[in-house]
Amino acid sequence: MQGLKALGRHGVETDLGLVCQALGDESWRVRKEAVQLFLEMPRASELAGEVIELLHAQENAGLRNAAVEILVRLGSQAVPFLLEELSCSDRDVRKFVLDILGDIGDESCARWMLPALSDPDENVRSAAAENLGKLCAAEAVPMLLDAMDHADLWLRFTILEALARIGEAVPVARLLEFSDQKLLRKALFDCLGRIGGIDAVPVLICGLADDMRNVREAAIVALDRIAASLPDAIDEVLSGLAGTPAAEAVASALECSDPAIGQAAVRLLRGTGDVRFAPQLLALFENELLREEAAAALVVMGCPATCSLLELWPTASSRTRVYLAYLVGESRCVDGLALLCSGLKYGDSELQLVSAQALGKLGETAAIDPLTETLCRARDEVREVTTQALCRLSETHPQEVLQRLRPLQAGDDAELRMQVITIFGQLESPEVESCLAFAVKDESPLVRRAAVRAFERRSGENRLPTLMLALTDEDAEVRRLAAESLGMTADSQATAPLELALQDEDIWVRAAAVRSLGRLGTADVFAPICRALQDPVGLVAIAALEALAGLDVWRACPAMVQALQHADEEVVNVALNLLAASGQRDWLPAAVEPLLNHRHWEVRSAFVRTLASLEGPACAPLLEERLLLEGEELVRQLIQEILSELRDSRG
């Protein structure tokens, strides 16, 4: 080993014989080192012919393996020499050459490899089939099918694997001739799963009853693959398997250690709709790899499958009850309503959450009272989810929900009153209007915020005056919500109160008012938004810039240029980006001096980019001059990159 390393330092080619001798050394480490030395020679590819000769060394397997590695790593450079050896009299060499060509992966070699399918040696024939598969050689398919007539079982097996790898469509009937050969069935089913269509399905279903487990599993995976490409045709076939031994065979693979087979079995059972296996699918919820597929299968199998599981509830663990509650909701299984109501009372918060969600989905009036009781009792996430469930129920039973919840609006629990107002916000009723108007005057800001959000989604005559009133609320968040909502009214009467909101002491209220003025888009909002550009807070000025750009970017350009003098560098950067997007250039001459010498390097960078985008190569002299003065390294790098791009653009 040390000698080889010394040889590598002093030049290999002067002692090539020693390197070749080392290729056959009994130590694999020495052989590896010799292979690397050989490949590092400048004219290694020219010596490919000599390396091929080493494949004839029958007495030294290590030497042959080293030669194979060299030739594979030489890649396409070795191909011409290898093709010459395909007709070699030594069958081992012919097989080596086919394997090397397959590993090189040069698809153009396929036509030279085809004659080897009829080689007198069985190992060479199989190597030809295997490596044509590696090359995904579509032109080999007819000859591979012809070679299936050969009595060589191993060759047939290899051809089936090659056809699956190539993936080209073939006449399935031609392959089904071999379905009675027991040792070929797994490879045949694997192949049919890759290239088969609806005509392969009957034989695959028969395969579900095969006495060999690996063959049954191959049939399951193949059917699943065909179902993925032909879902409608396969669904009809699968639905006919419900109640049959074929469905039982599929179910027997649910607990297979290979998750790919388990997932295929779950998907096929879903297609059968066979509720006999609902308990087994439910048990798979504990398996992270199969849980999602099992849940989807039970949901698709619908109410009958879920109903068959409800008897498990009394003795089930809390975790399993969570799964059952989920299934009741997703499958709209009304028979499970009482169990869900009991789930709301368990100490397990997850079970309460899922039960509340499911009750909302069932859409039954019988769920309103238990959900209301939970709303009064629960806290945090359970209360939030219960509110969503009641919102959902209010879509189909608005009056029942309103009557049950209205008394709660007078309670002492402010958070509960807020949730009630949130639910009322979903309802369209004159009675609700009065409830919301009352809530806007509630002592709790939580309730008032919920009331403003509710008015945002409404269109009644009370909407505008209520939101204008909320703009004077003592709570800043209420005022901000009101400012946002007024922008969605599309009513010009909102302009005046929003202008007043521009003087609000809270910056978030002022920013929301600016955006809402821009959203209103009326002719008289341009001037107040321009005035908002003078706001000392960058957040508000940026909102004004964006609102102006959304209204009329050309008209807004003077105001954007004025914003370049803002004290907040973020405002200046936003103004530069908007000006660059506008394409206007008149403002540039006056801005060059102050912005290239701006105290903030981020502004200098933004201006350099803007200058390059608007002026192109014409700004190169200016940037070269700035490069001599710029002290910030990041800006210098940016200028150099832009100058390089400008030079490239000029060719």
C-alpha positions in Angstrom: 0.0 0.0 0.0 2.8 2.4 1.0 4.6 1.6 -2.2 1.6 2.4 -4.3 1.2 5.7 -2.6 4.8 6.5 -3.2 4.3 5.5 -6.9 1.4 7.9 -7.1 3.6 10.7 -5.9 6.3 10.1 -8.4 4.2 9.2 -11.5 2.3 6.1 -12.2 2.9 5.6 -15.9 6.6 5.0 -15.6 5.8 1.8 -13.6 2.4 0.8 -15.1 3.3 -2.9 -14.7 3.4 -2.5 -10.9 0.0 -0.9 -10.9 -1.5 -3.6 -13.0 0.1 -6.2 -10.7 -1.4 -4.4 -7.7 -4.8 -4.6 -9.3 -4.7 -8.3 -8.6 -3.3 -8.1 -5.1 -4.9 -10.3 -2.5 -5.7 -7.3 -0.3 -8.8 -5.4 -1.4 -7.4 -2.2 0.1 -4.4 -2.5 -2.2 -6.6 -3.2 -5.2 -8.8 -0.1 -4.4 -5.7 2.1 -4.2 -4.4 0.7 -7.5 -7.8 1.3 -9.2 -7.7 4.9 -8.0 -4.1 5.4 -9.2 -5.0 3.9 -12.6 -8.0 6.2 -13.1 -6.0 9.3 -12.2 -3.6 8.7 -15.1 -4.1 11.2 -17.9 -4.4 8.5 -20.6 -6.4 6.0 -18.5 -9.2 5.9 -21.1 -6.7 5.0 -23.9 -5.7 1.9 -21.9 -9.3 0.6 -21.7 -8.4 -2.2 -24.2 -5.6 -3.4 -21.9 -7.9 -3.4 -18.9 -10.5 -5.5 -20.8 -7.8 -8.1 -21.2 -7.7 -8.4 -17.4 -11.2 -9.8 -17.6 -9.8 -13.0 -19.0 -7.8 -13.7 -15.8 -9.9 -16.7 -14.7 -7.4 -17.5 -11.9 -7.7 -14.1 -10.2 -11.2 -13.0 -9.3 -9.8 -9.9 -7.5 -8.1 -8.8 -10.7 -11.3 -9.2 -12.7 -13.3 -7.2 -10.2 -10.7 -4.4 -10.3 -10.9 -4.4 -14.1 -14.7 -4.2 -13.9 -14.6 -1.2 -11.5 -12.1 0.6 -13.8 -14.2 0.1 -16.9 -17.5 1.1 -15.2 -15.8 4.3 -13.9 -14.4 5.1 -17.3 -18.0 5.1 -18.6 -18.7 6.0 -22.2 -14.9 6.1 -22.9 -14.7 2.4 -22.5 -17.8 1.5 -24.5 -16.1 1.1 -27.9 -13.6 -1.4 -26.5 -16.4 -3.3 -24.6 -18.6 -3.6 -27.6 -15.8 -5.4 -29.4 -15.7 -8.0 -26.7 -19.4 -8.9 -26.9 -18.5 -11.6 -29.4 -15.6 -12.9 -27.3 -15.3 -16.7 -27.1 -15.0 -16.6 -23.3 -18.6 -16.7 -21.9 -17.5 -15.2 -18.6 -16.0 -12.2 -20.4 -19.2 -11.8 -22.4 -21.2 -11.7 -19.2 -18.8 -9.3 -17.6 -19.1 -7.0 -20.6 -22.9 -7.0 -20.5 -22.9 -6.2 -16.8 -20.4 -3.4 -17.2 -22.4 -1.9 -20.1 -25.6 -2.1 -17.9 -23.8 -0.3 -15.1 -22.4 2.4 -17.4 -26.0 3.1 -18.5 -25.3 4.2 -22.1 -28.7 3.6 -23.8 -27.1 3.5 -27.2 -25.5 0.2 -26.3 -28.8 -1.6 -26.2 -28.9 -2.6 -29.9 -25.5 -4.2 -29.5 -26.6 -6.2 -26.5 -29.8 -7.6 -28.1 -28.1 -10.6 -29.9 -26.9 -11.8 -26.5 -30.5 -12.7 -25.7 -29.9 -15.8 -27.8 -26.4 -16.5 -26.6 -25.6 -20.2 -26.1 -24.7 -19.7 -22.5 -27.6 -19.3 -20.1 -25.8 -16.9 -17.7 -25.0 -14.6 -20.7 -28.6 -14.6 -21.8 -29.9 -13.7 -18.4 -27.2 -10.9 -18.1 -28.4 -9.5 -21.4 -32.0 -9.4 -20.2 -31.1 -7.9 -16.9 -28.9 -5.2 -18.3 -31.4 -4.3 -21.1 -33.8 -3.7 -18.2 -31.3 -1.5 -16.5 -31.0 0.6 -19.7 -34.8 0.8 -19.9 -34.4 -0.2 -23.5 -37.8 0.0 -25.1 -36.5 -1.3 -28.4 -35.6 -4.6 -26.6 -39.2 -5.4 -25.6 -40.2 -7.5 -28.7 -37.0 -9.6 -28.5 -37.4 -10.0 -24.7 -41.0 -11.3 -25.3 -39.6 -13.7 -27.9 -37.0 -14.9 -25.5 -39.7 -15.9 -23.0 -40.3 -18.9 -25.3 -36.9 -20.2 -24.1 -37.3 -23.0 -21.5 -34.8 -21.4 -19.2 -36.8 -20.5 -16.1 -34.2 -18.1 -14.7 -34.1 -16.3 -18.0 -37.9 -15.9 -18.0 -37.8 -14.6 -14.4 -35.1 -12.1 -15.4 -37.0 -11.0 -18.5 -40.2 -10.3 -16.4 -38.1 -8.1 -14.1 -36.6 -6.3 -17.1 -40.0 -5.7 -18.7 -41.2 -4.2 -15.4 -38.2 -2.0 -15.3 -38.6 -0.8 -18.9 -42.3 0.0 -18.3 -43.4 -0.2 -21.9 -46.9 -1.5 -22.7 -46.9 -5.1 -23.9 -49.7 -7.5 -24.9 -50.6 -8.8 -21.4 -52.0 -12.0 -22.9 -48.5 -12.9 -24.1 -47.3 -12.9 -20.4 -50.4 -14.6 -19.0 -49.3 -17.7 -20.8 -46.8 -18.2 -17.9 -49.3 -17.6 -15.1 -49.5 -21.4 -14.4 -45.8 -21.5 -13.7 -45.6 -21.4 -9.9 -42.1 -20.1 -9.6 -42.7 -17.3 -12.0 -45.9 -15.9 -10.5 -44.4 -13.4 -8.2 -42.2 -11.9 -10.9 -45.1 -12.1 -13.3 -47.4 -10.2 -10.9 -44.7 -7.6 -10.2 -44.4 -7.1 -13.9 -48.2 -6.9 -14.4 -48.4 -4.3 -11.7 -45.9 -2.1 -13.7 -47.2 -2.6 -17.2 -50.6 -4.3 -17.0 -54.0 -2.9 -17.5 -57.6 -4.0 -16.8 -57.0 -7.3 -18.7 -54.4 -8.3 -16.0 -56.9 -7.9 -13.2 -58.6 -11.3 -13.4 -55.4 -13.2 -13.1 -54.2 -10.9 -10.2 -57.5 -11.5 -8.3 -56.9 -15.3 -8.8 -53.5 -14.7 -7.4 -55.0 -13.4 -4.1 -55.8 -17.1 -3.4 -52.3 -18.3 -4.2 -50.8 -20.7 -1.6 -47.6 -18.7 -1.5 -47.7 -15.6 0.7 -45.2 -13.6 -1.3 -47.3 -14.3 -4.5 -50.5 -13.1 -2.8 -48.7 -9.9 -1.6 -47.3 -9.3 -5.1 -50.9 -9.6 -6.5 -52.1 -7.0 -3.9 -49.4 -4.5 -4.8 -50.0 -5.1 -8.5 -53.7 -4.5 -8.2 -53.1 -1.4 -6.1 -50.8 0.0 -8.8 -53.3 -0.7 -11.6 -56.0 0.9 -9.5 -53.9 4.1 -9.2 -53.9 4.4 -13.0 -57.4 3.0 -13.7 -59.4 4.0 -10.6 -62.9 3.9 -12.1 -62.5 0.5 -13.8 -60.9 -1.1 -10.7 -63.4 0.3 -8.3 -66.1 -1.6 -10.0 -64.1 -4.8 -9.8 -63.1 -4.2 -6.2 -66.7 -3.5 -5.1 -67.6 -7.0 -6.3 -65.1 -8.6 -3.9 -67.0 -7.6 -0.8 -67.9 -10.7 1.3 -65.6 -12.9 -0.8 -62.4 -14.9 0.2 -60.5 -12.5 -2.1 -61.3 -9.7 0.3 -60.2 -11.9 3.2 -56.9 -12.5 1.5 -56.4 -8.8 1.1 -57.2 -8.2 4.8 -54.7 -10.8 5.8 -51.9 -8.5 4.5 -52.9 -5.6 6.7 -50.4 -6.5 9.3 -47.6 -7.2 6.9 -44.2 -6.0 8.1 -43.7 -4.2 4.8 -45.7 -0.9 5.0 -45.9 -0.7 1.3 -47.9 -3.9 1.2 -50.0 -2.9 4.2 -50.9 0.4 2.5 -51.8 -1.4 -0.7 -54.0 -3.8 1.2 -55.8 -0.9 3.0 -56.5 0.9 -0.3 -57.9 -2.3 -1.9 -60.1 -2.9 1.1 -61.4 0.6 0.8 -62.4 -0.2 -2.7 -64.2 -3.4 -1.6 -66.3 -1.5 1.0 -66.3 -4.7 3.0 -67.3 -3.6 6.5 -66.2 -7.0 8.0 -62.7 -5.6 8.2 -63.6 -2.3 9.8 -62.2 -3.3 13.3 -58.9 -4.3 11.7 -58.7 -1.0 9.9 -59.5 0.8 13.2 -56.6 -1.0 14.9 -54.3 0.4 12.2 -54.9 3.9 13.6 -52.1 3.0 16.1 -49.7 2.5 13.2 -48.1 5.8 12.2 -47.4 4.5 8.7 -50.9 3.2 8.0 -53.0 5.5 10.1 -53.8 8.0 7.4 -54.7 5.3 4.8 -56.8 3.4 7.3 -58.7 6.5 8.3 -59.4 7.4 4.7 -60.6 3.9 4.0 -63.1 3.9 6.9 -64.4 7.3 5.9 -64.9 6.2 2.3 -66.6 3.0 3.5 -69.0 5.4 5.2 -71.8 5.1 7.8 -72.2 1.3 7.6 -68.5 0.8 8.5 -68.7 3.3 11.4 -72.0 1.9 12.7 -70.3 -1.5 12.9 -67.7 -0.1 15.2 -69.9 1.8 17.7 -70.4 -1.3 19.9 -66.7 -1.0 20.7 -67.2 2.4 22.5 -68.2 1.2 26.0 -65.0 -0.9 26.5 -62.7 1.1 24.2 -59.7 3.1 25.5 -59.9 6.9 25.5 -57.7 6.9 22.5 -59.9 4.6 20.5 -62.9 6.6 21.5 -61.2 9.6 19.9 -60.8 7.7 16.7 -64.4 6.5 16.8 -65.6 10.1 17.4 -63.6 11.3 14.4 -65.2 8.6 12.2 -68.7 9.4 13.4 -68.2 13.0 12.3 -66.5 12.3 9.0 -69.0 9.6 8.0 -72.0 11.6 9.3 -73.1 8.6 11.3 -76.1 9.9 13.2 -76.3 6.6 15.2 -73.2 7.8 17.0 -74.7 11.1 18.2 -75.4 9.9 21.8 -71.8 8.6 22.1 -70.5 12.0 21.0 -72.6 13.8 23.6 -71.1 11.5 26.2 -67.7 12.2 24.8 -68.2 15.9 25.6 -68.3 15.0 29.3 -65.2 12.9 29.6 -62.2 14.3 31.3 -60.0 13.7 28.2 -59.8 17.1 26.4 -58.9 15.5 23.1 -62.0 13.4 23.2 -64.0 16.5 24.0 -62.5 18.4 21.1 -63.1 15.6 18.5 -66.6 15.0 19.9 -67.5 18.7 19.5 -66.1 18.8 16.0 -68.1 15.7 15.0 -71.3 17.0 16.5 -71.0 20.1 14.4 -70.6 18.0 11.3 -73.7 15.8 12.1 -75.9 18.9 11.8 -78.5 17.5 14.2 -80.6 19.8 16.4 -80.2 17.3 19.3 -76.5 18.4 19.4 -77.3 22.1 20.2 -78.1 21.7 23.9 -75.0 19.5 24.8 -72.7 21.8 22.8 -74.2 24.8 24.5 -73.6 23.2 27.9 -70.0 22.5 26.9 -69.6 26.1 25.7 -70.6 27.4 29.2 -68.4 24.9 31.0 -65.3 24.5 28.9 -62.3 26.7 28.5 -59.6 27.5 25.9 -59.4 25.2 22.9 -62.4 23.1 23.7 -64.5 26.3 24.0 -63.1 27.5 20.6 -63.9 24.2 18.9 -67.4 24.1 20.5 -68.0 27.6 19.1 -67.0 26.5 15.6 -69.3 23.5 15.9 -72.2 25.8 16.9 -71.4 28.1 14.0 -71.7 25.1 11.7 -75.0 24.1 13.2 -76.3 27.6 12.9 -76.0 27.3 9.1 -78.8 24.7 9.1 -80.6 25.5 12.4 -80.3 29.3 12.9 -83.4 29.9 15.0 -82.7 27.0 17.3 -79.2 28.2 17.9 -80.2 31.8 18.4 -82.9 30.9 20.9 -80.6 28.7 22.9 -77.7 31.1 23.1 -79.4 34.5 23.5 -79.8 34.2 27.3 -76.0 33.7 27.5 -75.4 37.3 26.2 -76.5 38.6 29.6 -74.1 36.4 31.6 -71.1 37.5 33.6 -68.5 35.5 31.6 -67.1 38.0 29.1 -65.3 35.3 27.1 -68.5 33.3 26.9 -70.4 36.4 25.7 -67.6 36.9 23.1 -68.1 33.3 21.7 -71.8 33.9 21.6 -71.4 37.0 19.5 -69.0 35.2 17.2 -71.7 32.6 16.6 -74.4 35.2 16.1 -72.1 36.8 13.5 -72.9 33.8 11.3 -76.6 34.3 11.4 -78.8 36.5 9.1 -81.7 37.7 11.2 -83.1 41.1 12.3 -83.1 39.7 15.8 -79.3 39.2 15.5 -78.8 42.8 14.4 -80.1 44.0 17.7 -77.9 41.6 19.6 -74.8 42.7 17.8 -75.6 46.4 18.2 -76.0 45.8 21.9 -72.7 43.9 22.0 -70.8 46.9 20.5 -71.6 48.7 23.8 -70.6 45.8 26.0 -68.3 46.6 28.9 -65.8 44.0 27.7 -63.5 44.9 24.8 -63.4 41.2 23.9 -67.2 41.3 23.2 -66.9 44.6 21.4 -64.1 43.2 19.1 -66.2 40.2 18.3 -69.2 42.4 17.5 -67.1 44.5 15.1 -65.8 41.4 13.4 -69.4 40.2 13.0 -70.4 43.5 11.4 -67.5 43.2 9.0 -69.3 40.2 7.4 -72.7 41.8 7.3 -74.4 44.2 4.9 -77.4 45.7 6.8 -78.1 49.4 7.2 -76.7 49.3 10.8 -73.3 48.2 9.6 -71.8 51.6 8.7 -73.1 53.6 11.7 -72.0 50.9 14.1 -68.5 50.7 12.6 -68.2 54.5 12.7 -69.2 54.4 16.3 -66.6 51.7 17.0 -63.9 54.1 15.6 -64.3 56.1 18.8 -64.0 53.1 21.1 -61.6 53.4 24.1 -60.0 50.1 23.1 -57.4 50.5 20.3 -58.0 47.0 18.9 -61.7 47.7 18.5 -60.8 50.9 16.7 -58.3 49.1 14.4 -60.9 46.4 13.6 -63.5 49.1 12.8 -61.0 50.9 10.5 -60.3 47.7 8.6 -64.0 46.9 8.3 -64.9 50.3 7.0 -62.5 49.7 4.1 -64.6 46.7 3.1 -67.9 48.6 3.0 -67.1 50.2 -0.4 -69.2 53.1 0.9 -67.9 56.6 0.3 -69.5 57.7 3.6 -66.7 55.9 5.3 -64.1 58.3 3.9 -64.6 61.1 6.5 -64.4 58.9 9.6 -61.3 57.1 8.2 -59.7 60.5 7.6 -60.3 61.3 11.3 -58.8 58.0 12.2 -55.5 59.1 10.6 -55.1 61.2 13.7 -55.6 58.3 16.1 -53.0 58.0 18.8 -52.5 54.3 18.0 -50.2 53.6 15.0 -52.0 50.3 14.1 -55.3 52.2 13.9 -53.7 54.9 11.6 -52.1 52.2 9.4 -55.4 50.3 9.1 -57.2 53.6 8.2 -54.7 54.4 5.4 -55.1 50.9 3.9 -58.9 51.2 4.1 -58.9 54.5 2.4 -56.9 52.9 -0.4 -59.3 50.0 -0.5 -62.3 52.4 -0.8 -60.6 53.9 -3.9 -62.8 56.9 -4.2 -61.6 60.1 -5.9 -61.3 62.1 -2.6 -59.0 59.6 -0.8 -55.8 60.5 -2.7 -55.0 63.7 -0.8 -55.5 62.3 2.8 -53.4 59.3 1.9 -50.6 61.6 0.6 -50.8 63.5 4.0 -50.3 60.2 5.8 -46.9 59.9 4.1 -45.8 62.6 6.5 -46.6 60.4 9.5 -43.4 60.1 11.6 -44.0 56.3 12.0 -42.7 54.3 9.2 -45.4 51.6 9.5 -48.1 54.2 8.6 -46.0 55.9 5.9 -45.4 52.5 4.2 -49.1 51.7 4.3 -49.7 55.1 2.6 -47.1 54.3 -0.1 -48.6 50.9 -0.9 -52.2 52.4 -0.9 -51.1 55.1 -3.3 -49.4 52.6 -5.6 -52.6 50.6 -5.6 -54.7 53.6 -6.6 -52.7 55.1 -9.4 -48.9 54.5 -9.6 -48.2 57.3 -12.1 -50.1 59.9 -10.1 -48.5 58.7 -6.9 -44.9 59.1 -8.3 -44.4 62.7 -6.9 -45.5 61.5 -3.5 -43.1 58.5 -3.7 -40.2 60.8 -4.6 -41.1 63.0 -1.7 -41.0 59.9 0.6 -37.3 59.4 -0.3 -36.6 62.1 2.3 -38.4 60.2 5.1 -36.3 59.6 8.2 -37.2 55.9 8.3 -34.9 54.0 5.9 -37.6 51.3 5.5 -40.0 53.9 4.0 -37.2 55.0 1.6 -36.6 51.4 0.5 -40.3 50.8 -0.1 -40.5 54.0 -2.1 -37.5 53.0 -4.2 -39.0 49.6 -4.9 -42.3 51.2 -6.0 -40.6 53.8 -8.2 -38.5 51.0 -9.8 -41.7 49.1 -10.5 -43.3 52.2 -12.0 -40.6 52.5 -14.7 -40.4 56.3 -14.3 -37.0 57.9 -14.5 -37.5 61.6 -14.3 -36.8 61.7 -10.6 -33.4 60.0 -10.9 -31.0 62.9 -11.6 -32.0 64.8 -8.5 -31.9 61.6 -6.3 -28.4 60.3 -7.3 -26.4 62.5 -5.0 -28.5 62.2 -1.8 -29.2 58.5 -2.1 -25.7 57.3 -3.1 -24.5 59.1 0.0 -27.4 58.2 2.2 -26.4 57.4 5.8 -28.0 53.9 5.7 -26.2 51.4 3.6 -29.4 49.5 3.0 -30.8 52.6 1.2 -27.6 52.9 -0.8 -28.0 49.2 -1.8 -31.6 49.7 -2.8 -30.8 52.8 -4.8 -28.0 51.0 -6.7 -30.4 48.2 -7.6 -33.0 50.7 -8.7 -30.5 52.7 -10.7 -29.4 49.6 -12.5 -32.9 48.4 -13.3 -34.0 51.8 -14.7 -30.8 53.0 -16.4 -29.1 49.7 -17.4 -25.5 50.0 -18.8 -25.8 53.8 -18.9 -25.3 53.9 -15.1 -22.0 52.0 -15.2 -19.7 55.1 -15.1 -21.6 56.4 -12.1 -21.3 53.0 -10.2 -17.6 52.7 -11.0 -17.1 56.2 -9.5 -19.1 55.2 -6.4 -17.1 52.0 -6.0 -14.0 54.1 -5.4 -15.7 55.8 -2.4 -18.0 53.2 -0.9 -16.9 52.0 2.5 -19.5 49.4 3.2 -18.3 46.0 2.0 -21.8 44.6 1.2 -22.6 47.6 -1.0 -19.2 47.3 -2.7 -20.0 43.6 -3.5 -23.4 44.6 -4.8 -21.9 47.3 -7.1 -19.2 44.9 -8.4 -21.9 42.2 -9.1 -24.1 44.7 -11.0 -21.1 46.0 -13.0 -20.2 42.5 -13.9 -23.8 41.8 -15.1 -23.8 45.0 -17.1 -20.6 44.1 -18.8 -21.9 40.6 -19.6 -25.1 42.2 -21.0 -23.0 44.3 -23.4 -21.1 41.2 -24.5 
